[in-house]
Amino acid sequence: MHLETLRLYCDIVRLRSFSRGAEQSFVSQSAASQAVQQLERELGVALVDRTKRPFVVTPEGQTFYEACRSLLETWEKAKAEVASVKARVDGTVRVAAIYSVGLHDMSHHLQRFMSLYPNARVQLECLHPHKVVEAVLRDEADVGIMSYPPADRALTVVPLRAEPMAFVCHPNHRLARRRLVTPAELNGEPFVAFDRELTIRKAIDRALRQRGVKVNIVMEFDNIETIKQAIIINAGVSILPRHTVQKEAGIRTLAVVPLAIPDLVRPVGIIHRRQKPLTPTVSRFIQLLKDASEEPAATVTARGRARAPAAGTTARPSASRSAPTTAPVPA
């Protein structure tokens, strides 16, 4: 016995017509008659008296009709409640992010998400890149946000943005006031680099090697904040995601100059487990990040001033508002 058969029976009784009831369920009159006969055989009683025209519902048929109506109403109510739960945006989104993204970006996004969905909350943990991947794979985080997201069959990658890289130096450096720095001008420069095992270091090394450039690496660190501090004390220059040095450029503790390697960008994306269904809350959080990544952002001029987007566009709030005041942490 199927719900659709019960619904067909209710339509027939309500309309007092096999033909009209059949039309409601998009079946033939013959199929409708056979369905009622099957119900009668299963129940062992006559549901309708066919000797009269139009037919008359028997007392047993009327009792069965009312029971079916109640059952169908309960079913529809259950479906509505399940749909409501499915669409509800509440609970916690567990986010693991690399430090440079977590510290520079996430504060604004978390505030916006929780203002849009007051019943939801976001639990953010900043981790080393490989720890972000581990947290997602071990189901310790619903989503991970990181640069150079890995290709892994167990993961789904949602691209967010490609961050331009820039030449970063002390404001008194000979190249600080240039409008554009070419790769050749970096030959022999004292260079503050990322640690060798980091993907961003490998990408920068590859870009310089392809252009025949050899820098003089004087320091290596695993995080952007420490690299920035080294440049501030004039220990060397570096190549960093332009997005991460907007605060320092604005207050002129660092000079940020466009780099003539346009294809050198830092890809940032979201990862989540491929086989794990996303809750509505997690899905809405991912969509908010995707929408934010499509908004035009302020750019940084060669002399380090933040330049607003063109008229008619909406600027994304500066990531520097969430810049840390504590000790440096891994990128």
KAHUTA-V243957 format. One record per residue. N is the residue number from 0. NEAR is the number of other ideal C-beta (glycine too) atoms within 8 Angstrom. Layout:
n=N near=NEAR
n=N near=NEAR
This chain:
n=0 near=5
n=1 near=5
n=2 near=8
n=3 near=7
n=4 near=11
n=5 near=12
n=6 near=11
n=7 near=16
n=8 near=16
n=9 near=12
n=10 near=12
n=11 near=16
n=12 near=13
n=13 near=7
n=14 near=9
n=15 near=7
n=16 near=8
n=17 near=11
n=18 near=8
n=19 near=10
n=20 near=16
n=21 near=14
n=22 near=7
n=23 near=9
n=24 near=11
n=25 near=4
n=26 near=8
n=27 near=6
n=28 near=8
n=29 near=6
n=30 near=9
n=31 near=16
n=32 near=9
n=33 near=8
n=34 near=12
n=35 near=14
n=36 near=8
n=37 near=9
n=38 near=13
n=39 near=11
n=40 near=7
n=41 near=7
n=42 near=9
n=43 near=5
n=44 near=8
n=45 near=8
n=46 near=13
n=47 near=12
n=48 near=9
n=49 near=5
n=50 near=3
n=51 near=7
n=52 near=3
n=53 near=6
n=54 near=10
n=55 near=7
n=56 near=10
n=57 near=11
n=58 near=5
n=59 near=10
n=60 near=13
n=61 near=10
n=62 near=8
n=63 near=12
n=64 near=12
n=65 near=8
n=66 near=8
n=67 near=12
n=68 near=9
n=69 near=8
n=70 near=10
n=71 near=12
n=72 near=8
n=73 near=8
n=74 near=9
n=75 near=8
n=76 near=8
n=77 near=8
n=78 near=8
n=79 near=8
n=80 near=8
n=81 near=8
n=82 near=8
n=83 near=8
n=84 near=7
n=85 near=7
n=86 near=7
n=87 near=9
n=88 near=9
n=89 near=7
n=90 near=8
n=91 near=8
n=92 near=14
n=93 near=10
n=94 near=15
n=95 near=15
n=96 near=16
n=97 near=15
n=98 near=15
n=99 near=12
n=100 near=13
n=101 near=13
n=102 near=13
n=103 near=12
n=104 near=12
n=105 near=14
n=106 near=8
n=107 near=12
n=108 near=11
n=109 near=10
n=110 near=8
n=111 near=10
n=112 near=14
n=113 near=11
n=114 near=6
n=115 near=7
n=116 near=10
n=117 near=5
n=118 near=7
n=119 near=15
n=120 near=7
n=121 near=11
n=122 near=8
n=123 near=9
n=124 near=11
n=125 near=10
n=126 near=12
n=127 near=9
n=128 near=13
n=129 near=6
n=130 near=9
n=131 near=17
n=132 near=14
n=133 near=9
n=134 near=13
n=135 near=17
n=136 near=10
n=137 near=6
n=138 near=7
n=139 near=8
n=140 near=12
n=141 near=10
n=142 near=15
n=143 near=15
n=144 near=18
n=145 near=14
n=146 near=14
n=147 near=10
n=148 near=13
n=149 near=7
n=150 near=3
n=151 near=7
n=152 near=4
n=153 near=7
n=154 near=14
n=155 near=7
n=156 near=9
n=157 near=10
n=158 near=7
n=159 near=10
n=160 near=7
n=161 near=7
n=162 near=12
n=163 near=10
n=164 near=13
n=165 near=14
n=166 near=13
n=167 near=14
n=168 near=13
n=169 near=11
n=170 near=10
n=171 near=5
n=172 near=10
n=173 near=3
n=174 near=12
n=175 near=12
n=176 near=6
n=177 near=8
n=178 near=5
n=179 near=9
n=180 near=11
n=181 near=6
n=182 near=11
n=183 near=8
n=184 near=8
n=185 near=13
n=186 near=8
n=187 near=6
n=188 near=10
n=189 near=9
n=190 near=12
n=191 near=15
n=192 near=13
n=193 near=12
n=194 near=9
n=195 near=7
n=196 near=4
n=197 near=11
n=198 near=8
n=199 near=11
n=200 near=13
n=201 near=9
n=202 near=11
n=203 near=13
n=204 near=8
n=205 near=8
n=206 near=12
n=207 near=12
n=208 near=8
n=209 near=6
n=210 near=9
n=211 near=6
n=212 near=10
n=213 near=7
n=214 near=12
n=215 near=9
n=216 near=8
n=217 near=8
n=218 near=10
n=219 near=10
n=220 near=12
n=221 near=10
n=222 near=12
n=223 near=11
n=224 near=12
n=225 near=10
n=226 near=15
n=227 near=14
n=228 near=9
n=229 near=13
n=230 near=16
n=231 near=10
n=232 near=6
n=233 near=8
n=234 near=9
n=235 near=13
n=236 near=14
n=237 near=13
n=238 near=9
n=239 near=12
n=240 near=13
n=241 near=12
n=242 near=10
n=243 near=11
n=244 near=15
n=245 near=15
n=246 near=9
n=247 near=13
n=248 near=14
n=249 near=11
n=250 near=6
n=251 near=9
n=252 near=6
n=253 near=15
n=254 near=15
n=255 near=14
n=256 near=15
n=257 near=10
n=258 near=12
n=259 near=8
n=260 near=9
n=261 near=5
n=262 near=5
n=263 near=10
n=264 near=8
n=265 near=11
n=266 near=11
n=267 near=12
n=268 near=11
n=269 near=12
n=270 near=16
n=271 near=15
n=272 near=10
n=273 near=8
n=274 near=4
n=275 near=7
n=276 near=3
n=277 near=9
n=278 near=8
n=279 near=10
n=280 near=14
n=281 near=12
n=282 near=9
n=283 near=13
n=284 near=14
n=285 near=13
n=286 near=8
n=287 near=12
n=288 near=12
n=289 near=10
n=290 near=8
n=291 near=10
n=292 near=8
n=293 near=5
n=294 near=9
n=295 near=8
n=296 near=8
n=297 near=11
n=298 near=7
n=299 near=13
n=300 near=8
n=301 near=10
n=302 near=7
n=303 near=13
n=304 near=8
n=305 near=11
n=306 near=7
n=307 near=5
n=308 near=9
n=309 near=5
n=310 near=3
n=311 near=3
n=312 near=7
n=313 near=6
n=314 near=10
n=315 near=11
n=316 near=6
n=317 near=10
n=318 near=13
n=319 near=9
n=320 near=8
n=321 near=11
n=322 near=9
n=323 near=8
n=324 near=3
n=325 near=4
n=326 near=3
n=327 near=8
n=328 near=10
n=329 near=8
n=330 near=12
